[in-house]
Amino acid sequence: MALFGSEKLFELRDEAEILRTLGSRLHWSQIRPDILKALIRNAGDDVLKLSRFVFVSEYFDCVKNNFVDLSKIWDDPRHALSAFAATLVAVASDTIKHLAEVPAGSERQSQAMVMVEISFLSALLCDPYMLSAYRGLATFYHATGKKDYAGRMCRQFDETEQALLSARDEYATQYRKTKYEPVAAALRAEMDRLKKSLGLGR
């Protein structure tokens, strides 16, 4: 079964067709089209990213409980998508906290771990500047023994941070002030500890 719930999605490439398909699903029609269009642009030609995002968002009831209301707050769709991303990071983090309650090696544990990964990746689809998602993925991969993946996320964290700091457009400037600077020191310290544990240079 396709993550989106229909194998046809993997054949879709036209933005209008994807919007129509999303609009036919419960609650998605209540989200402004410009927000969904921005999400589709973020995905580019990778429909699997959209499928994972829709799947995990519906699995955790984020559309009904979070996204519909969040989509009404900001005029700029990028701010709305950033709020979607923060929701998915919170979902992933909460799932990690409860992993210890799931029997080791069970199907439930395997499913929960997949959901953690998809949630973080979907957060990055919504907001490519969401450094906490890179941090979460790097930490998660390290804890699960996927050190190569953890190292890759550390590098992508560094590259994304530099891209954010170098950007001069109004959106990036506001993003740095409101979302990056308040947590930058703590994020960087945590990533430096992780990189040291992985044997990576600063």
C-alpha positions as CSV (number, residue, x, y, z in Angstrom):
1,M,0.0,0.0,0.0
2,A,1.4,3.4,-0.9
3,L,2.0,5.7,2.0
4,F,-0.4,8.3,0.5
5,G,-3.0,5.6,0.4
6,S,-3.0,5.4,-3.4
7,E,-0.4,4.1,-5.8
8,K,-1.6,6.8,-8.3
9,L,0.1,9.5,-6.3
10,F,3.5,8.2,-7.4
11,E,2.5,8.9,-11.0
12,L,1.4,12.5,-10.3
13,R,3.7,15.4,-11.3
14,D,1.3,18.2,-12.1
15,E,0.8,20.6,-9.2
16,A,-2.9,21.1,-9.8
17,E,-3.4,17.3,-9.9
18,I,-1.6,16.9,-6.6
19,L,-3.6,19.7,-5.1
20,R,-6.9,18.0,-6.2
21,T,-5.7,14.7,-4.7
22,L,-4.9,16.3,-1.4
23,G,-8.1,18.3,-1.4
24,S,-10.1,15.1,-1.6
25,R,-8.6,13.9,1.7
26,L,-10.2,14.7,5.1
27,H,-9.2,18.1,6.5
28,W,-6.6,19.0,3.8
29,S,-9.1,21.1,2.0
30,Q,-9.2,23.5,5.0
31,I,-5.5,24.4,4.4
32,R,-4.9,27.3,2.1
33,P,-3.8,26.3,-1.4
34,D,-0.8,28.7,-1.4
35,I,0.6,26.7,1.6
36,L,0.2,23.4,-0.1
37,K,1.7,24.8,-3.3
38,A,4.7,26.0,-1.4
39,L,5.0,22.5,0.1
40,I,4.8,20.9,-3.3
41,R,7.6,23.3,-4.6
42,N,9.8,22.2,-1.7
43,A,9.4,18.6,-2.7
44,G,10.3,19.3,-6.3
45,D,9.9,16.1,-8.3
46,D,10.2,13.8,-5.2
47,V,6.6,12.7,-4.7
48,L,7.7,10.2,-2.1
49,K,8.6,13.1,0.2
50,L,5.0,14.4,-0.1
51,S,3.6,10.9,0.4
52,R,5.7,10.4,3.6
53,F,4.6,13.9,4.8
54,V,0.9,13.2,4.2
55,F,1.1,9.7,5.8
56,V,2.8,10.8,9.0
57,S,0.7,13.9,9.3
58,E,-2.5,11.9,9.1
59,Y,-1.1,9.1,11.3
60,F,-0.6,11.5,14.2
61,D,-3.7,13.6,13.4
62,C,-1.5,16.7,12.8
63,V,-3.7,17.9,10.0
64,K,-6.9,18.0,12.1
65,N,-5.3,19.0,15.4
66,N,-2.6,21.4,14.3
67,F,-2.1,22.2,10.6
68,V,-5.6,23.6,9.9
69,D,-5.4,26.1,12.7
70,L,-1.7,26.9,12.1
71,S,-2.5,27.6,8.4
72,K,-4.8,30.5,9.5
73,I,-2.2,32.4,11.4
74,W,0.4,33.6,8.9
75,D,0.0,35.3,5.5
76,D,3.4,34.0,4.3
77,P,3.1,30.2,3.6
78,R,6.7,29.7,4.6
79,H,5.8,30.7,8.2
80,A,2.9,28.3,8.2
81,L,5.1,25.4,6.9
82,S,7.7,26.2,9.5
83,A,5.0,25.8,12.2
84,F,4.1,22.5,10.5
85,A,7.7,21.5,10.8
86,A,7.9,22.4,14.5
87,T,4.8,20.2,15.1
88,L,6.5,17.2,13.4
89,V,9.7,17.7,15.3
90,A,7.7,17.7,18.5
91,V,5.9,14.5,17.4
92,A,9.1,12.8,16.6
93,S,10.7,13.8,19.9
94,D,7.7,12.6,21.9
95,T,7.8,9.3,20.1
96,I,11.4,8.9,21.0
97,K,10.6,9.5,24.7
98,H,8.2,6.6,24.6
99,L,10.3,4.1,22.7
100,A,11.6,2.7,26.0
101,E,8.0,1.6,26.8
102,V,7.9,-0.5,23.6
103,P,9.2,-4.1,23.7
104,A,12.7,-4.2,22.1
105,G,12.7,-5.9,18.7
106,S,9.0,-5.9,18.4
107,E,7.0,-4.8,15.3
108,R,5.7,-1.9,17.4
109,Q,9.2,-0.7,18.0
110,S,10.2,-1.0,14.4
111,Q,7.1,1.0,13.3
112,A,7.7,3.7,15.9
113,M,11.3,4.1,14.7
114,V,10.1,4.5,11.1
115,M,7.6,7.1,12.3
116,V,10.4,9.1,14.1
117,E,12.5,9.1,10.9
118,I,9.6,10.1,8.6
119,S,8.5,12.8,11.0
120,F,11.9,14.5,11.1
121,L,12.3,14.2,7.3
122,S,8.9,15.6,6.7
123,A,9.7,18.5,9.0
124,L,12.7,19.3,6.7
125,L,10.4,19.1,3.7
126,C,8.2,21.8,5.3
127,D,11.1,23.9,6.5
128,P,14.6,23.3,5.1
129,Y,16.0,25.6,7.7
130,M,14.7,23.6,10.6
131,L,18.0,22.8,12.3
132,S,16.3,21.0,15.2
133,A,15.2,18.4,12.8
134,Y,18.8,17.8,11.6
135,R,19.8,17.6,15.3
136,G,17.0,15.2,16.0
137,L,17.9,12.9,13.1
138,A,21.6,13.0,13.9
139,T,20.9,12.1,17.5
140,F,18.4,9.4,16.6
141,Y,20.7,7.8,14.0
142,H,23.6,7.8,16.5
143,A,21.5,6.2,19.2
144,T,20.3,3.5,16.8
145,G,23.8,2.7,15.6
146,K,23.6,4.3,12.2
147,K,26.7,6.4,12.6
148,D,27.2,7.1,8.9
149,Y,23.7,8.6,8.7
150,A,24.4,10.5,11.9
151,G,27.6,12.0,10.4
152,R,25.7,12.9,7.3
153,M,23.1,14.8,9.3
154,C,25.8,16.6,11.2
155,R,27.3,17.8,7.9
156,Q,23.9,18.8,6.6
157,F,23.2,20.7,9.9
158,D,26.5,22.7,9.3
159,E,25.7,23.4,5.7
160,T,22.1,24.5,6.5
161,E,23.3,26.7,9.3
162,Q,25.8,28.4,7.1
163,A,23.2,28.9,4.3
164,L,20.8,30.5,6.9
165,L,23.5,32.8,8.2
166,S,24.6,33.8,4.7
167,A,21.1,34.5,3.4
168,R,20.2,38.2,3.1
169,D,16.5,38.1,2.1
170,E,13.9,39.4,4.5
171,Y,12.5,36.0,5.4
172,A,15.9,34.6,6.4
173,T,16.7,37.7,8.4
174,Q,13.5,37.4,10.4
175,Y,14.0,33.6,10.7
176,R,17.4,34.1,12.2
177,K,16.1,36.6,14.7
178,T,13.0,34.8,15.9
179,K,13.8,31.1,15.4
180,Y,17.6,30.6,15.2
181,E,19.3,33.1,17.5
182,P,17.3,32.1,20.7
183,V,18.4,28.4,20.4
184,A,21.6,28.7,18.4
185,A,24.1,28.3,21.2
186,A,22.3,25.3,22.7
187,L,21.9,23.6,19.3
188,R,25.5,24.2,18.4
189,A,26.8,22.8,21.8
190,E,24.7,19.7,21.4
191,M,25.9,19.1,17.8
192,D,29.5,19.6,18.8
193,R,29.1,17.0,21.6
194,L,27.6,14.6,19.0
195,K,30.3,15.2,16.5
196,K,32.9,14.6,19.1
197,S,31.2,11.3,20.0
198,L,31.2,10.4,16.3
199,G,34.9,11.3,15.9
200,L,34.2,14.2,13.6
201,G,36.1,17.4,13.6
202,R,34.4,20.7,14.6
